[in-house]
């Protein structure tokens, strides 16, 4: 059989804020999986593997406003949520194995989970502060520093919804029409939903 020859290592990987990265936004304390930035990684020739990313948090808020930061690519979570370091204001992800080829940029979305105690009017931005924030097989990294837009913590809190079984189900039979296969009750928390 024939195989596709491997591409030579890329000379540089370019990082940029993706065109569909979220704009400025205000989110309530306790909001989860909030898209805060999306970055594009591309090469003009050769191939590069991005194995690590170190995102820096800047702004008037505290690192503890985040309960976790996660990264996604193509809708798939790459790594479980990590906390923002109170010493460095950064969150590091390793072992990524993101392969970047010409005409096939890799998109990485950063999502934040905010604590219920996040300070109202606190501001945050996450980004890649320097070329050294990207661990790659490419010879260099261009485009850094690059940050997502400002995320501001609002004054309203997020309510909760409790999902519970509504009542006991009969045992449906395979092929039965109009069989009830699930039922549940939604109960709102303190705030309207």
PASE-739375 format. One line per field, with one value per residue: residue in three letters; x, y, z of N, C-alpha, C, CB in turn. Coordinates in pm, whole numbers, plus 32768, in hexadecimal, padded with zeros to 4 digits. Atoms other than C-alpha are relative to their C-alpha. Glycine has a CB too. Layout:
REM residues N
type: [ALA, ...]
nu: [X, ...]
nv: [Y, ...]
nw: [Z, ...]
cau: [X, ...]
cav: [Y, ...]
caw: [Z, ...]
cu: [X, ...]
cv: [Y, ...]
cw: [Z, ...]
cbu: [X, ...]
cbv: [Y, ...]
cbw: [Z, ...]
REM end
This chain:
REM residues 193
type: [UNK, UNK, UNK, UNK, UNK, UNK, UNK, UNK, UNK, UNK, UNK, UNK, UNK, UNK, UNK, UNK, UNK, UNK, UNK, UNK, UNK, UNK, UNK, UNK, UNK, UNK, UNK, UNK, UNK, UNK, UNK, UNK, UNK, UNK, UNK, UNK, UNK, UNK, UNK, UNK, UNK, UNK, UNK, UNK, UNK, UNK, UNK, UNK, UNK, UNK, UNK, UNK, UNK, UNK, UNK, UNK, UNK, UNK, UNK, UNK, UNK, UNK, UNK, UNK, UNK, UNK, UNK, UNK, UNK, UNK, UNK, UNK, UNK, UNK, UNK, UNK, UNK, UNK, UNK, UNK, UNK, UNK, UNK, UNK, UNK, UNK, UNK, UNK, UNK, UNK, UNK, UNK, UNK, UNK, UNK, UNK, UNK, UNK, UNK, UNK, UNK, UNK, UNK, UNK, UNK, UNK, UNK, UNK, UNK, UNK, UNK, UNK, UNK, UNK, UNK, UNK, UNK, UNK, UNK, UNK, UNK, UNK, UNK, UNK, UNK, UNK, UNK, UNK, UNK, UNK, UNK, UNK, UNK, UNK, UNK, UNK, UNK, UNK, UNK, UNK, UNK, UNK, UNK, UNK, UNK, UNK, UNK, UNK, UNK, UNK, UNK, UNK, UNK, UNK, UNK, UNK, UNK, UNK, UNK, UNK, UNK, UNK, UNK, UNK, UNK, UNK, UNK, UNK, UNK, UNK, UNK, UNK, UNK, UNK, UNK, UNK, UNK, UNK, UNK, UNK, UNK, UNK, UNK, UNK, UNK, UNK, UNK, UNK, UNK, UNK, UNK, UNK, UNK]
nu: [8052, 7FBB, 801B, 7FE8, 7F83, 800F, 7FD8, 7F8E, 802A, 801E, 7FA4, 8045, 8091, 803B, 8076, 8051, 8087, 8056, 8066, 807B, 7FE6, 8068, 7FE6, 800F, 807B, 8017, 8036, 8021, 7FB1, 8032, 8013, 7FA3, 7FDE, 800F, 7F95, 7FC1, 7FA5, 7FE5, 7F82, 7FE1, 7F72, 7FEE, 7F79, 8005, 7FBE, 7FD4, 8060, 7FDA, 8052, 8009, 8010, 801F, 802D, 8007, 8055, 7FEE, 8077, 7FE7, 807A, 8012, 8038, 7FA3, 7FF9, 8063, 8084, 8011, 7FF3, 7FB6, 7FF0, 7FF2, 7FE9, 8048, 7FE1, 806A, 806D, 7FD5, 7FAB, 7F7A, 7FCD, 805C, 7FEF, 7F91, 800F, 7FA0, 7F9E, 8003, 7F77, 7FD6, 8075, 8001, 8033, 7FAD, 8032, 7F9A, 802A, 8070, 7FF1, 804F, 7FAF, 8024, 7FCC, 8026, 808D, 8053, 7FE6, 803B, 8043, 8006, 805C, 7FEA, 807E, 7FEE, 8068, 7FEF, 8034, 8076, 7FCF, 7FB2, 8021, 8048, 7FB2, 7F78, 7FE6, 7F9F, 7FDD, 7FA2, 7FB7, 7F77, 7FB5, 7F7F, 7FE8, 7FDD, 807B, 8025, 7F9A, 8018, 7F8D, 7FD8, 7F89, 8023, 808F, 801C, 8087, 8013, 8072, 8088, 8061, 808E, 8041, 801A, 8076, 8020, 805D, 8076, 8032, 8068, 7FCD, 803F, 8057, 7FEC, 8072, 7FF4, 8049, 8021, 806A, 8085, 804C, 7FD2, 8024, 801F, 7F95, 802C, 7FDE, 7FC8, 8065, 8077, 8013, 801D, 7FD0, 7FB5, 7F7E, 7FBC, 8045, 7FB0, 8032, 7F9C, 801F, 7FA8, 7FC4, 802F, 8019, 8050, 7FB5]
nv: [7F8A, 7F7F, 7FAD, 7F72, 7FDB, 7FA0, 7F77, 7FD4, 7FA9, 7F76, 7F9C, 7FAE, 800F, 7F7C, 8001, 7F87, 8009, 8031, 7F9E, 8019, 7FFA, 7FAF, 7F73, 7FD7, 8037, 7FFD, 8081, 8002, 805B, 8089, 8030, 806C, 801E, 7F83, 7FE8, 7F7F, 7FDE, 806C, 7FE2, 804C, 8024, 8023, 8002, 7FE9, 8074, 8063, 8031, 7FE2, 8037, 7FAC, 805F, 7FBC, 7F75, 7FBF, 7F8A, 7F9A, 7FB3, 7F74, 7FB6, 7FD4, 806A, 8059, 8087, 8055, 7FF0, 8078, 8081, 8056, 7FD9, 8076, 7FE1, 8054, 7FF5, 8044, 8025, 806B, 7FCE, 803B, 8019, 7FDE, 7F78, 7FE4, 7F80, 7F96, 7FF0, 7F7E, 7FCB, 7FD6, 7FDA, 804F, 8089, 8048, 807E, 804B, 807E, 7FE3, 8045, 7FC0, 7FFF, 7F8F, 8011, 7F90, 7FF8, 8049, 7FC8, 8041, 7FA0, 8024, 7FAA, 7FFD, 7FEC, 7FEA, 8015, 7F95, 8021, 7FB3, 7F8E, 7FA7, 7F75, 7FB1, 7F9C, 8030, 8016, 806A, 8026, 8071, 8000, 8033, 7F85, 7FFD, 8077, 806E, 803C, 806B, 8068, 8035, 8034, 7F9A, 7FB5, 7F87, 7FDF, 7F74, 7FD2, 7FE8, 801F, 7FF7, 8017, 7FF7, 7F84, 7FF3, 803E, 7FBA, 8047, 7FAD, 7FFE, 8065, 8088, 8069, 8057, 808F, 8051, 8089, 8061, 8076, 8052, 7FCE, 8071, 8083, 8025, 808C, 803B, 8006, 8079, 7FE2, 7FF3, 7FC0, 7F76, 7F9A, 802D, 7F9C, 803B, 7FAB, 7F8A, 7FBD, 7F81, 7F97, 7FA4, 7F8C, 7FD0, 7F82, 7F9C, 802E, 8040]
nw: [8000, 7FFE, 7F8A, 8014, 7FBD, 7F92, 8020, 7FAF, 7F92, 8024, 7FCD, 7F9C, 7FEE, 7FE7, 7FAA, 800E, 7FCC, 806B, 802A, 7FB5, 7F70, 7FC0, 7FE8, 7F74, 7FC8, 7F71, 7FD6, 7F71, 7FAC, 8003, 8089, 8022, 808B, 804B, 8061, 7FE4, 806F, 805F, 8045, 8079, 8011, 808C, 803A, 8091, 803F, 7F9E, 7F9D, 7F76, 7F95, 7F89, 7F92, 7F83, 8004, 7F7E, 800D, 7F99, 7FDD, 7FDE, 7FE3, 7F77, 7FAA, 7FBA, 8039, 7FBC, 803F, 8054, 7FBC, 805D, 808C, 8055, 808D, 8060, 808E, 804C, 7FA6, 7FA6, 7F94, 8009, 7F79, 7F93, 7FCC, 7FA5, 7FBD, 8021, 7F95, 7FBD, 8003, 8086, 8050, 807B, 7FFB, 8061, 8037, 8047, 803E, 8059, 8080, 8069, 807A, 8056, 8088, 8057, 8027, 7F9F, 7F7B, 7F8C, 7FA9, 7F72, 7FB7, 7F70, 7FB8, 7F72, 7F9B, 7F9E, 7F7C, 7FD8, 7FB3, 8058, 7FE1, 8063, 804A, 801A, 808E, 801E, 8088, 8006, 807E, 8008, 7FE4, 8046, 8052, 7FA6, 7FCA, 805C, 8010, 8087, 804A, 8061, 7FDC, 7FB6, 7FF2, 801D, 7FE0, 7F70, 7FA9, 8036, 7F95, 801D, 7FD3, 7F71, 7FC2, 7F85, 7FA9, 7FE5, 7F76, 7FE9, 7FF0, 804E, 7FB0, 8014, 8029, 7FCF, 8052, 7FAF, 803D, 7FE2, 7FCA, 802D, 8089, 801C, 8051, 808C, 804B, 8082, 8067, 7FC9, 802C, 7F9A, 7F7D, 7FB3, 7FE1, 7F9E, 7FD0, 7F99, 7FCB, 7FF5, 7F93, 8004, 7F83, 7FC7, 8068, 8071, 806A]
cau: [8000, 805B, 8076, 8069, 81C4, 81E4, 81F6, 8338, 832B, 828D, 836E, 8267, 810C, 8034, 7F39, 7E1A, 7CCB, 7BCE, 7ACE, 79B5, 7A54, 7954, 793A, 7927, 7827, 7792, 7750, 76AE, 776E, 7750, 7739, 77DC, 7884, 7887, 7948, 7A44, 7B34, 7B7D, 7CD4, 7D46, 7E92, 7F14, 8049, 809C, 8177, 81E3, 813A, 813A, 80C0, 8047, 8077, 8048, 7F98, 7FB9, 7E9D, 7ED3, 7DB5, 7DBA, 7CBE, 7C38, 7B9D, 7C3B, 7CBA, 7BCA, 7AA2, 7ADC, 7A8C, 7B1A, 7B98, 7B75, 7BE4, 7B2A, 7B74, 7A67, 7967, 7A2F, 7ABF, 7C37, 7C84, 7BBC, 7B8D, 7CB8, 7CCE, 7D7A, 7EB9, 7EA3, 8020, 8046, 7EE1, 7F0A, 7E75, 7F4A, 7EE0, 7FD6, 7FC5, 7EE7, 7F6E, 7EC1, 7F47, 7F46, 7F6E, 7F62, 7DFE, 7D7B, 7D89, 7D41, 7C47, 7C5F, 7B3F, 7B74, 7A49, 7A2B, 795F, 7928, 78F2, 77AE, 7883, 792A, 7935, 7834, 78D7, 7A19, 7ABB, 7B80, 7C35, 7CE6, 7DF5, 7F50, 803B, 8175, 81F8, 8279, 810C, 80F5, 81BB, 81E5, 82C6, 82CE, 8408, 8353, 8200, 8177, 8048, 8075, 8014, 7EA5, 7D7C, 7C07, 7B12, 7AB5, 79C5, 791B, 7870, 770D, 7647, 7531, 7568, 7515, 73F3, 73EC, 7306, 72CC, 7268, 71B3, 70D9, 6F6A, 6EC4, 6EF5, 6EF3, 6E48, 6F2A, 6F01, 6F0D, 6FDF, 6F01, 6DFD, 6D6D, 6D5A, 6E1D, 6E99, 700D, 7071, 6FDD, 7078, 7030, 70F7, 7103, 7193, 7277, 725C, 7266, 717C, 71EE]
cav: [8000, 816A, 8258, 83CE, 8458, 8516, 868E, 8735, 87F5, 894B, 8A78, 8B3A, 8B08, 8C42, 8C81, 8D78, 8DC6, 8D02, 8DCB, 8D25, 8D5E, 8DE7, 8F60, 9029, 8F91, 8FA3, 8E5B, 8E10, 8D7C, 8C01, 8BEC, 8AB1, 8A54, 8BBF, 8BE8, 8CFB, 8CE9, 8C20, 8C0D, 8B9A, 8AE6, 8AD2, 8A88, 8AF4, 89C6, 8888, 87F7, 885A, 87AE, 888B, 87C5, 88D0, 8A1B, 8B0A, 8C05, 8D45, 8DF0, 8F6C, 906A, 90FB, 8FB6, 8EAC, 8D59, 8CBD, 8D47, 8C16, 8AC3, 8A1F, 8A65, 895E, 8951, 88C2, 887C, 881E, 8815, 8710, 875C, 8724, 8736, 873A, 8888, 891B, 8A38, 8B83, 8BA2, 8CB6, 8CDC, 8CFE, 8D4E, 8C38, 8AE5, 89E2, 88C1, 87B8, 8676, 870F, 8677, 8773, 8740, 887A, 8859, 8958, 89C5, 890F, 89FB, 8969, 8A25, 8A22, 8AAC, 8B13, 8AF2, 8B68, 8AF7, 8C1A, 8BF8, 8C6A, 8D5A, 8DFF, 8F75, 904C, 9134, 9065, 9050, 8F33, 8EE5, 8DA0, 8D87, 8D20, 8E25, 8DC6, 8CD2, 8C00, 8BBD, 8ACC, 8986, 890E, 884F, 8982, 8A54, 8B87, 8C19, 8D5C, 8E2C, 8E31, 8EE2, 8EAA, 8EBC, 8E80, 8F9C, 9016, 8F43, 9008, 8F67, 8FED, 902E, 8F2D, 8DC7, 8C8B, 8BBF, 8A48, 8945, 87F8, 86D1, 85B4, 848D, 84F2, 83A1, 822F, 81B1, 807A, 7F8A, 7FD3, 7EB0, 7EB4, 7F2B, 7FCA, 8112, 824D, 81A9, 8295, 8257, 8379, 8488, 8587, 86BE, 8801, 88D5, 8A34, 8AC7, 8C1B, 8CEA, 8CD8, 8BF7]
caw: [8000, 7FE3, 8105, 8115, 815B, 82A0, 8282, 82F3, 843B, 841C, 843F, 8504, 8592, 858B, 86A0, 867E, 8719, 864A, 8583, 864A, 879E, 8898, 88B4, 89F6, 8ADE, 8C38, 8CEB, 8E3B, 8F5F, 8F57, 8DDA, 8D4F, 8C07, 8B91, 8A49, 8A99, 896F, 8838, 8796, 863E, 860A, 84A5, 83D8, 8274, 822C, 82D5, 8407, 8575, 86AC, 87C8, 8908, 8A13, 8A4E, 8B73, 8B8A, 8C4F, 8D08, 8D0F, 8D8C, 8ECF, 8F4F, 9027, 8FAD, 90AA, 8FE0, 8F01, 8F94, 8E5A, 8CFA, 8BE7, 8A7C, 8952, 87E5, 86E9, 8802, 88C2, 8A17, 8A06, 8B79, 8CBB, 8D65, 8E18, 8F0E, 8ECB, 8F98, 909C, 9086, 8F0D, 8E97, 8D99, 8D4A, 8C95, 8BB5, 8B3F, 8A75, 8969, 8824, 873E, 85DC, 8504, 8389, 826D, 8214, 8349, 8473, 85C8, 86A0, 881C, 88E9, 8A53, 8B3D, 8CA1, 8DCC, 8EB9, 902F, 90D0, 919D, 906D, 90AD, 8FFA, 8EF8, 8EFB, 8DA5, 8D07, 8BC3, 8B6D, 8A69, 8A01, 8A93, 89CF, 88CC, 89EE, 8A54, 892C, 893A, 87D3, 86E7, 8604, 8600, 8686, 86E6, 8653, 86B4, 8830, 8906, 88B1, 89A0, 8990, 89CF, 8B2B, 8BFB, 8D10, 8E3A, 8E5B, 8F98, 8F67, 8FD7, 8F1B, 8F9A, 8FB5, 8F1C, 8FC7, 8EEC, 8F9A, 8F2F, 8F1A, 8F51, 8F19, 8DB3, 8D36, 8C7F, 8B0B, 8A19, 88DC, 87BF, 88A4, 881F, 88F3, 8A0E, 8B1D, 8B3C, 8C1D, 8CF7, 8DDC, 8EA8, 8E8E, 8FC9, 8FB7, 90BE, 9163, 9020, 8EF6, 8DDE]
cu: [8056, 7FDC, 801F, 8081, 7FE4, 802F, 8079, 7FCD, 7FE8, 8068, 7FC0, 7F6E, 7FCC, 7F84, 7FB8, 7F7B, 7FA6, 7F93, 7F7D, 8018, 7F96, 802B, 7FF7, 7F7B, 7FFB, 7FBD, 7FE1, 8060, 7FC1, 7FE8, 806D, 8011, 7FEA, 8073, 803B, 8062, 800E, 8079, 8013, 8097, 8011, 8093, 7FF2, 8041, 802C, 7F90, 8033, 7FA1, 8006, 7FE2, 7FDE, 7FD8, 7FF8, 7FB4, 8011, 7F7C, 802A, 7F7A, 7FF5, 7FC6, 806D, 8005, 7F95, 7F73, 7FE2, 8006, 804C, 8006, 8018, 801D, 7FBF, 8038, 7F9A, 7F91, 8022, 805B, 8085, 8036, 7F96, 8022, 8072, 7FEA, 806C, 805C, 7FF4, 808B, 8023, 7F8D, 7FFB, 7FC5, 8043, 7FC0, 8070, 7FC6, 7F91, 8004, 7FA4, 8057, 7FCA, 8044, 7FD7, 7F6D, 7FA2, 801B, 7FB8, 7FC6, 7FFE, 7FA8, 801B, 7F7A, 801C, 7F85, 801B, 7FC0, 7F85, 8028, 8055, 7FCE, 7FB9, 805C, 8093, 8011, 806F, 8017, 8060, 8044, 808A, 805B, 8082, 800C, 801E, 7F86, 7FCF, 8074, 7FE2, 8080, 802F, 8079, 7FE3, 7F68, 7FF1, 7F72, 7FE6, 8045, 7F7A, 7F9F, 7F72, 7FCA, 7FE3, 7F7D, 7FED, 7F9C, 7F8D, 7FD5, 7F97, 803F, 7FB0, 7FAA, 8023, 7F80, 801B, 7FAA, 7FEA, 7F96, 7F76, 7FA9, 8033, 7FCD, 7FD2, 8070, 7FD1, 8034, 8034, 7F92, 7F80, 7FF9, 7FDF, 8029, 804D, 8084, 804F, 7FA0, 8053, 7FBE, 8076, 7FD4, 8067, 8033, 7FC4, 7FDC, 7FAA, 805C, 7FB3]
cv: [807C, 804A, 8090, 8025, 8068, 8089, 8026, 8059, 808F, 805E, 8053, 7FD8, 808B, 7FF0, 8085, 7FEA, 7FD7, 8066, 7FED, 7FF8, 8059, 8091, 801F, 7FCD, 8012, 7F7D, 8004, 7FA9, 7F75, 7FCA, 7F99, 7FF0, 807A, 800C, 808B, 802B, 7F86, 802A, 7FA3, 7FEA, 7FD2, 7FFE, 8018, 7F8D, 7FA1, 7FD9, 8022, 7FBA, 8061, 7FA1, 8042, 8090, 8035, 8083, 805B, 8048, 808E, 8043, 801C, 7F98, 7FAE, 7F78, 7FA4, 8016, 7F8A, 7F85, 7F9E, 8042, 7F7F, 802C, 7F96, 8014, 7FAC, 7FCD, 7F95, 803A, 7FB6, 7FD9, 8029, 808B, 800A, 8089, 8061, 8012, 808C, 8040, 803E, 8037, 7FB4, 7F76, 7FB6, 7F7C, 7FBE, 7F83, 800F, 7FB6, 8038, 8010, 806D, 7FEC, 8078, 7FF5, 7FB3, 8037, 7FB2, 806D, 7FCB, 8066, 7FF2, 801F, 800B, 7FDC, 8068, 7FD7, 8055, 807B, 805F, 808F, 8049, 806D, 7FD9, 7FE6, 7F99, 7FF8, 7F8B, 8003, 7FC4, 807A, 800D, 7F81, 7F86, 7FBE, 7F8C, 7F9F, 7FB9, 7FC8, 8064, 804C, 807C, 8010, 8094, 8022, 801B, 8083, 8012, 7FD6, 8003, 8084, 7FFB, 7FB9, 8046, 7FAD, 805F, 7FF6, 7F98, 7F77, 7F9E, 7FAC, 7F6F, 7FC1, 7F73, 7FA6, 7F84, 7FAE, 8035, 7F93, 7F7F, 7FE1, 7F6F, 7FCB, 7FF5, 7F81, 802B, 8000, 8044, 8092, 8059, 7FD5, 8071, 7FC0, 8054, 806D, 803C, 8084, 805F, 8060, 8070, 8026, 8086, 8069, 7FC6, 7FC1, 8008]
cw: [8000, 807F, 7FDE, 8048, 806D, 7FD2, 8054, 8072, 7FD0, 803A, 806F, 8006, 8026, 8056, 7FEF, 8046, 7F8B, 7FE0, 804B, 8097, 8040, 8012, 8095, 8033, 8096, 8025, 8095, 804F, 7FFB, 7F74, 7FDF, 7F6B, 7FA5, 7F9C, 8016, 7F92, 7FA6, 7FAD, 7F89, 7FFB, 7F70, 7FDA, 7F6A, 7FB4, 806D, 8060, 808B, 805F, 8075, 8074, 8084, 7FEA, 808F, 7FF0, 8079, 8017, 8024, 801D, 8094, 805E, 8041, 7FBB, 803B, 7FCC, 7FA4, 805A, 7FA7, 7F76, 7FB2, 7F72, 7FA8, 7F75, 7FB5, 805A, 8066, 806B, 7FFB, 8089, 8065, 8035, 8063, 803F, 7FD2, 8079, 803C, 8001, 7F79, 7FAA, 7F7C, 8019, 7F8C, 7FD8, 7FB1, 7FC0, 7F9A, 7F7A, 7F94, 7F84, 7FA2, 7F79, 7FAC, 7FD5, 805C, 808C, 806D, 8059, 808F, 8046, 8095, 8042, 8095, 8051, 806C, 8086, 801D, 8050, 7FAD, 8014, 7F8F, 7FCA, 7FEF, 7F6B, 7FED, 7F69, 800B, 7F79, 800D, 8005, 7FB2, 7FAB, 8056, 8040, 7FAA, 7FF6, 7F7C, 7FC4, 7F97, 8033, 8051, 8005, 7FE3, 802C, 8093, 8023, 7FB9, 806F, 7FC9, 8033, 8096, 8026, 8085, 8051, 8021, 8092, 801E, 800E, 7FAC, 805D, 7FE4, 7FCE, 8034, 7FA8, 8055, 7FB7, 802A, 803E, 7FC2, 7F74, 7FFB, 7FAA, 7F6F, 7FBD, 7F78, 7F97, 802E, 7FD0, 8077, 808C, 8044, 802A, 8064, 802D, 806F, 8026, 800A, 806E, 7FFF, 8088, 802A, 7F96, 7F92, 7F98, 7F7E]
cbu: [7FA3, 7FDC, 8053, 7F88, 8066, 8050, 7F8A, 8069, 8068, 7F74, 802F, 800D, 7FDC, 7FDE, 8027, 7FEA, 7FD1, 7FC1, 7FE8, 7FBF, 8091, 7FDA, 7F9E, 800A, 7FF2, 7FAA, 8064, 7F71, 8008, 7F81, 8004, 7FD2, 7FAC, 7FFD, 7FCC, 8048, 808C, 7F83, 8077, 7FCD, 802E, 7FB5, 804A, 8044, 8079, 8076, 7FE8, 8001, 8031, 7F90, 807E, 8077, 7F76, 8090, 7F6C, 8071, 7FB2, 804C, 7F86, 7FA9, 7FA5, 7FD7, 808B, 8003, 7FF9, 806F, 7F73, 7FBD, 8076, 7F81, 8097, 7F6A, 8093, 803B, 7F8D, 8049, 7FBC, 805F, 8086, 8006, 7F82, 808A, 8008, 7FB6, 808F, 7FCB, 8064, 8040, 8001, 808F, 7F62, 808B, 7F81, 8073, 7FD3, 7FFB, 7FE6, 7FC8, 7FFD, 802A, 7FCD, 805C, 7FF1, 801C, 7FD5, 8069, 7F70, 8090, 7F6D, 806E, 7F9D, 8025, 8000, 7FC2, 806C, 7FA1, 8050, 7FF4, 807C, 7F7F, 7FF8, 801F, 8026, 7FCF, 803E, 7FB7, 800A, 8018, 801F, 8078, 8074, 805D, 7F93, 7FD9, 8000, 7FC7, 7FDC, 7F8B, 804B, 8041, 7FC9, 8014, 7F9F, 803A, 8005, 7FEE, 8010, 7FB3, 7F7D, 7FF8, 8012, 7FC7, 8047, 7F8D, 7FC9, 7F98, 7FFD, 806A, 7F6B, 802F, 7FEB, 7FD6, 804F, 7FCE, 800F, 7FBD, 7F68, 7FD3, 8077, 7F73, 802A, 8030, 7F85, 806E, 7FDF, 8000, 7F90, 7F6D, 805B, 7FAE, 8051, 8082, 7F6E, 8091, 7FB8, 8015, 7FFD, 7FB9, 8099, 806A, 8083, 7FAE, 8020]
cbv: [8000, 8053, 7FD0, 8055, 8037, 7FD3, 8064, 804E, 7FFF, 8028, 805A, 8096, 7F92, 8048, 7FE7, 8024, 8088, 7F79, 7FF4, 7F7F, 8037, 7FC4, 8058, 809C, 7F6C, 807B, 7F8D, 7FCF, 8035, 7FF8, 8076, 7F7C, 7F8A, 807C, 7FF0, 7FFB, 802D, 7FE2, 7FF3, 804B, 7F90, 8062, 7F76, 8083, 802B, 8035, 7F65, 8098, 7F71, 8072, 7FB0, 7FF9, 800D, 8019, 7FD7, 8065, 7FBD, 8049, 7FB4, 8075, 7FA5, 7FEF, 7FC4, 8019, 8084, 7FF8, 7FC6, 7F73, 8069, 7FA7, 800B, 801E, 7FD3, 7F8B, 7FD2, 7F8F, 7FED, 8062, 804C, 7F97, 802F, 7FFA, 7FEE, 8087, 7FE7, 7FF1, 7F92, 7F8D, 8098, 7FF4, 7FFA, 7FE7, 8018, 7FDA, 7FA1, 8093, 7F6D, 808B, 7F74, 8089, 7F7B, 8004, 7FCE, 7F67, 8092, 7FA7, 801E, 7FFB, 7FDD, 806A, 7F8C, 808D, 7F6C, 8084, 8015, 7FA9, 7FCF, 7FD5, 8049, 803E, 8084, 7F7F, 8084, 7F78, 8079, 7F78, 808B, 7FAA, 8007, 800C, 8019, 8031, 806A, 8039, 7F9A, 806D, 7F7A, 8061, 8026, 807C, 7FDB, 801E, 7F9D, 7F8A, 8057, 7FA6, 8069, 7F8B, 8016, 8095, 7F62, 808E, 7FCD, 7FD7, 8087, 8000, 7FD7, 7FA7, 801B, 7FBB, 8002, 7FF6, 7FDE, 8029, 7F6B, 8038, 8011, 7F93, 8017, 7FF0, 7F73, 807D, 7F9F, 7F9B, 7F7A, 7FFA, 8009, 8021, 7F81, 8033, 7FEF, 803D, 7FDF, 8018, 7FEC, 804B, 7FB7, 8075, 800C, 8038, 8033, 8075, 7F70]
cbw: [8077, 7F84, 807B, 8035, 7F99, 807D, 8017, 7FA7, 8070, 802F, 7F90, 7FE0, 806E, 7F7A, 8096, 7F6A, 8042, 8026, 7F69, 7FCF, 801E, 8087, 7FB1, 800F, 7FDD, 802C, 7FDF, 8015, 8094, 804C, 7F9A, 803C, 7FCE, 8061, 7F6E, 8084, 8036, 7FA3, 8061, 7F80, 8066, 7FA7, 801D, 7FDD, 7FA7, 804E, 7FF2, 801A, 802B, 7FF2, 8010, 805C, 7FB8, 803A, 7FF0, 7FD9, 8077, 7F8D, 7FD0, 8002, 7FAF, 8094, 8017, 8095, 7FB2, 7F90, 8025, 7FF7, 7FEB, 8006, 7FE3, 8003, 7FE1, 7FB0, 7FB1, 7FB1, 808B, 7FBD, 8019, 8071, 8040, 7FB7, 8099, 7FDA, 7FCC, 8090, 8022, 7FB9, 7FE5, 7FC6, 7FF6, 803A, 7FA6, 805E, 8069, 7FE6, 8012, 802F, 7FBA, 8041, 7FC0, 7F83, 7F73, 7FFA, 8005, 804D, 7FCE, 8041, 7FE0, 8028, 7FE4, 801A, 803B, 7FCD, 806E, 8052, 8077, 7F6A, 8024, 803E, 8047, 8053, 7FBB, 8037, 7FAF, 8017, 7FCB, 7F7C, 8092, 8065, 7F9F, 806D, 800A, 7F74, 807B, 7FA6, 7FBD, 7FE3, 7F86, 7FBF, 808F, 7F67, 7FD2, 8056, 807D, 7F7F, 8070, 803E, 7FB1, 8028, 8012, 7FE2, 8083, 7FA6, 801E, 7F8E, 8094, 7FB8, 7FE0, 8082, 7F63, 8097, 7F7C, 808E, 8029, 7F81, 7FE4, 8062, 7FA0, 7FB9, 8037, 7FB2, 7FF3, 7FDB, 7FCA, 809B, 7F96, 7FFF, 7FF3, 807D, 7F81, 7FC6, 8030, 7FCE, 808B, 7F78, 8089, 7FC3, 7FF2, 805B, 7FC5, 7FC2, 8023]
REM end
